[in-house]
Amino acid sequence: MIFTFGLLSRNKGIETVIQAMPKIIERHPEVLYIVAGATHPAVVRHAGEEYRDSLEKMVTDLQLENHVLFLNRFLNEQELFAYLTCCDIYVTPYLSEAQITSGTLTYALGAGSAVISTPYWYAKELLDNGRGLLFDFKDSLQLSRCINDLLDTPGKLQELKQHAASYGKKLQWSQMGARYRQLAWKILSTPRPTVINTKPVPDVSLLSPLNLSHVRRLTDDTGIVQHAKYGIPNLKEGYCLDDNSRALMMMLMAQHYRRNKESLELITTYLSFIQYMQREDGNFRNFLSFSRQYLDEIGSEDAFGRTVWSLGYLVRYAPNNSYREFAQELFHRSTQHFATLEHLRGRANAAIGVSHYLAYHPTDEGMFKLLDILIEPLLASYERNRTNEWQWFEHNMSYDNGILPLALLHAYEVTGDERTYNIAMESINFRRK
């Protein structure tokens, strides 16, 4: 029996194990793969049971109905221990390297299971020194070979379980607590050394300050003014959504560089401006006069996309949760317009914002579907216009060209889709002769 448990979501990579099953049952037709656990509540809220349904369809398409079993419920501790004790192999097929912890992996190792995992950060550390086996992300063929090798050689499988069980004892709460207590006593009983001839620590206050004087000069209590003349704000030109969205991201970067009250206040101003420019239907106006009169009803798709980008960026890098919640409210109100975007750059800008949002909310299945709506037209346009001599998204070069491959790279960051990555890199490397 092969076993996986935990809340079900797309990043768990269950499809990799299912795709490996045909090769496994060719040699071991008795094998059963059990996937235990309810769907993650955030996934259910945004996309229902779409991911689980897709896995069940994959099982049917591969004719694995007698070899894959889904237990769509929460297992209590006694049930979980029983499954871990009875299973031959436990698999964690996560899709992302940036997985800094996994309670299911720790639990499996603590129960003395033979573990096979993708090489995310936590697994590489926990399964080191022969405590488990690793296989590459999304590599179902390599996984099938690992499993078949263990099932073909029971001695190797038993040895792996023994290594896991030996180390797993150290992971028990009583053992961990005892080691923390020993460490605390050791620290308390060790005299603090006298520091002699140490190099002086650099005084951060002596570093050159981030100069926001021009940005502050252009910004009033409404937002950042659209244009300046010889460094003087040109109030006749009023404000635009584009520039305030850019300014919001700039101040978020400044806040990350050096936290200060000034940049935080400017973030508040620019975010307030974006909220003022959002229509009731979630779309955005672009231009505002100095007297705070709307100058258009619906802004350009570029302005819309850049604003979605800035809101997604704020969701990912918010200085506190209040800003994040405010940004998410504006962000979600705008999503209904993604499908109506017609131009590649508007889609690309919005896709970058959605990718930032998903970097913070990786279980939002509904947002992955919206990202597909934005990215697929870019991919289709590229393949429609591409020739051996011309590797680009359109039949000519126009403006803001770098935003197109950049959007694909951001999408690849959260989806891992190789087609998206390959098109991005090919277009970046294209040089017009």
N, C-alpha and C positions, 0 to 999 in steps of 0.2 A: 504494500500500500504506500502510495505517495500522498503527502498531506501538506496543505497550506491553510492557514487560518488568519482571520483579521477582518476589519471593516473593508468592504469591497469598493475599490475606486480604480480609475484608469491607470494611475501610476503604479499599481501593484504588479502589472505585467503578467496577469494570469494567462493571457493568450499565448505567451511564449511556451508555457508548460503544455497547454492543450496542443499546440502545433508540434511539440516534441513527441506526443503520445503515439502516433502511428508507427514511428521507428522503434519505440519501446515495446509495443505489443507485438511487433513482428517476431521478436525474440522471447518476449515474456507475456504471452497472451492473458495471463492471470492478473496483470497489474490493474489496480484501480486508483484513480486520482481523485481525492476528496478535497473540495474547496469549501471550507467552513466559515461562516460569518455573514451577518446581514450587510446590506449595502450602506455605505457611509451616509449619514443623515444629510450632509451638505449636497451629496450627489443626488439623493432622492428629491431634495428640495428644488434643485435646478434642472435636473434631467430625468427624474423618475428612475426607472429600472433599465434605461437604455443600454448601459454598459453590460449589465448582467444578461439582458436579452441578446446582445451581440455575441457574448461568450457561449450562450446556449445554442445559438444558431451555428456558431463555428463547430460546436460539438456534433450537431446534426449533420452539417455539411461533410465532416470528416468521418461520419459513421462511428462515433465514439460513445454512443449512448450507454453502452454496457461497461464503459471504462472511465467515465467521468461523472462524479456525483456532486451536486451543489447542496449544501446544508444552509439554507437561507434563514439563519437565526443565530442568536447569541449563545455561545457555549459557556456553561458555568465551569468553574475551576475543576471539578471532578471529571466532567465530560472531556474537557480539554486534555487533562493529564492522561486519561484513558486512551484518547486518540494518539497522543504523542508517544505513549508507551508502546502501542500496538503498531504504529507505522514503521515501515522500513526506512523511508527517506523523507525528510522535511525540506521543502523548497521555498526560498524567498526570491522571486524573480523581479524585484523592483526595476523600474526603467531608468531611474536617475541616479547618477553618481553622488549627488549632493543629498544623501540621506544620512544625517548625522546620528540617528538612533533608530532602533526598531525593537519595540517591546516583544513582538512575536518571535524574532530571532533569539533574543535573550532567553525567553521562556523555553523555546525548543532546545537550546543548548543546555539550559539548566536541567531539562528533563532527560538529557543524555541521548538526544536524537542525532542521527546521522544527517548533517545539514549540507545542502548544496545551495549556493546563492550567487546572484550577480555581484560584481565587485564594487558595490557602493561603499562609501568611506567606513561606515560602522562595521559592515561585514568583513572588509579586508582586515581590520584590526582584530575583531572578535574570533575570526576563523583562522588566524595565523597559526603557524607551528603545528599544522596537521590536525587542527580541531574541526575542519570542514573543507569543502571543495568550492571553488569559484568557477563560474562560466561567464562568458561575455554577454553584455546587454543584448537582449532580443535574439540571441543565437540559439534557436531551438535545436539545431542539429548538434551543436556542442553539448547542450544539456542532455539530449538523448544518449549521446555517447557516454557521458559521465554516469548516468543512471544505469545504463546497460552494463557498464564495466563493474559497478558495485554489485548489481544483481547477479552477474556472472561469477563473481569472486566473493562468496559469503565471508571469507576470512578478512578481506579488505573492508567490507561493510561493518563487520563486528569491531574491527580495530578502530574505525572512525567513530563508532558509537562509544567505545571505551574512552577515547581521547576527549570526546565531548562531555561524557559523564564526569570524568575526572576534573575537568575545568569547570563544569557546571556547578559542582559543589561549592566552588568559591563565589558563585554568583548568588547564592542564597542570602536572604536578608540577614539572617543571624551571623553568617560569616562576614558579610560586608560591614555590618554594624560593629562587629568586633575589631575589624581592621581600622575603621575610622576612630574607634575609641583608643586603640593603641597609638595611632598617629597623633591624636590630640594629646595624650599623655607624654609622648616623646617630645612634641613641640613645647609643651609647658615646662618640661623638666630640663630642657636644653638651654644653657645660658646664651643670651643674645651676644653675638660677637661685637667687639669694638671695631668700628670702621676707621681705617687709617689710610691716608694718602689716596683716597678715591678721587676720580676725576669729577669736576663739578657737573651737575646736571644742567643742561641748557634751560634757560629761562624762556618759556614759551611767550611770555609777554614782550620779549625783546624782538620777536619776529615781526617782519613787516606786516601791518594789518591789511586785510582785504579792503580795497578802496571801492566803496559803493557810492561815492559822492555824485557821479554823473547819473547813476540809476535813481538815486534819491531825488536829484534835481528834476528828473523827468516824471517823477511819480507824485501825484497828489492823493487826496482821499478817495478819488474815484478809481484811478488805475494809472498805468504808465501811458504817457502821451505818445501818439503815434510817430511824430517826427520832431526833429530839432533843427535849428538853424544856427550854425557857428556855436554849437554847444548850448544854445538857449532853447527851451521848450517852445515849439510852435503850436500855440493853443488853438489857432484857427483850424488846424488839421484834426483836432479831437483825438479820439482813442479808437483802437481796433482790437478785436478779440485775438487775432493772430499774435500780436506783440505781447499782450498780457499773458497768453498761454506760454509763450517762450520765456517771459520774465518769471513766471511761476516756477518753471523748471530750473532756471538759472539760480533763483533764490534757494530752492531745495538743495542744489549742488553746493551753494555757498554755506548753507546751514550744516551740511555734512562736513565741509572743509573746516569750518570753525563756528561752533554754535554761538550765536549772539542775539540779542534782543532785536537789533535792527533788521536782520534778514527775516526773523520770525514775523515781525510786523508787516514787512513787505509781502510775505507769503499770504498773510491774511487779506491784504488789499487786493492782490491779484486774483485770489480765489473768490473774493466777494464780487469782483468785476465779472468773472465768468458766470457766477450764479445770476447776476443781474441781466446778462445777455442771453441766458437760456429761455427759450419760449416755453409755453405751457405744454406743447407737444413733444418737448425734449430736444428739438433742434436749436440752433443758435443763430442769433444775429451777429453781424461782424462789426459794423461801424456805429460809433456813438459820438455825438457832437460834444463840444466843451460844456454846453448847457444841459447835457445829459438827455438829449433827445435821440431816439433811435433813428438812424439814417437808412436802414434797410430792414426788410422783413425776414429774409433768410440769407445767411452769409454763404460764402463760397464753400465748396467741398474741402478745399485745402484748409480753410479756417476751422471747419468742423473737425477734420482729421487731426489737426495739430492740437485742438482742444481736448479731444479724446486721449491723445498721446499724453498731454500734461496731466490729465486727471488720473490716467492709469499709472503714470510715474509717481504721482502723489500717493496713490493707494499703496504702491510698493515701498516708498521711502518717506512716508509721513513722519513728521517729528513727534507726533503723539496721536492717540486713537481718535480724538475729536476731529482732527483734520481728515483722517482717513475715512471716518464715517460720513462726513460732509461730502468728500470727493466721491465716495461710492454712490451716494444718492444722486448726484448730478450725472455720474457715469452711467448708471443703470437707466436713467431716464432717456439717455441719448441712443441706447443700443437699438431701439426699434427702427432707426434710420439707416443702419448699416447696410441692409439689403438693397436700399434704393440708391446707394452711391454709384456713380457712373464712371468716374475718372480714377485712373490708377493711383495718382498721388494722394488723393483723398482717402482711398482704401488703404494705401501703404501707411500713411500717418496714423490712421485709426488702428490698423493692425499692430503697430508698435505699442500703442497704448494698451490694447487688449493683451498683448504679450507681457507687458509689465504687470498688468492686473493679475494674470494667471501665474506669474512668478510668485505672487503673494498668496493667491487662492488656487493652488494646483488641483483641487478636487471639484472645481466648478465646471461640470460637464457641459452645461448649457453655454458657457462662454467659449469652450473649445469649438462648439458648433458655429458660433458667431465668428470666431477666428477663421474657420474654414471658408465661411461666406466671403470674408474680406480677402483671403490669400488666394483662393482658387482662381479668380479672374486674372491675377498677376501671373500665375503659372500658365494659364491657358493662353494669355496674350504673348507670353514669351515663346511658347512652343509654336504659336501661329506665325510669329514674325521671324523666328530664328532660321538662319541658313548657315552653311559652312563658313561664309564670309561675314556674317552679321549675327552676333550673339547678343541681342538686346530685346527689350520688352515691346518696343514700338519700331515703326519703320524709319524713324529719325530720332535724333537727340534734341531735347528741348530744354527744360529747366529742372532744377532740383533732382537731377538724375540719380544721385547716390541714394536717395531715399528708398528706391525700389528694391535693390538688393539688401539694403539695411533692414527693411521690413521682413524679408524672407529669413535673414539671419536671426532676428528676434523671435520669429515664429518657430524656427528650428530649435531655439533655446528651450522652449517649453513643450514642443511636440516630439522632437527627435526625428522628424520626417526627413529621410535622406534625399528624396526628390527635391524638396524645398532647399536643402543645403546645397545640392549639386548645381541647381539653377542659379542660386545666389553667387556661388563662387565662379561659375563659368561667366556670368555677366560682369562680375568685378574684374576678372582677368581679361576681358575683351578690350582690345585696342583697335580703334578704327584706323585703317591703313590709308 
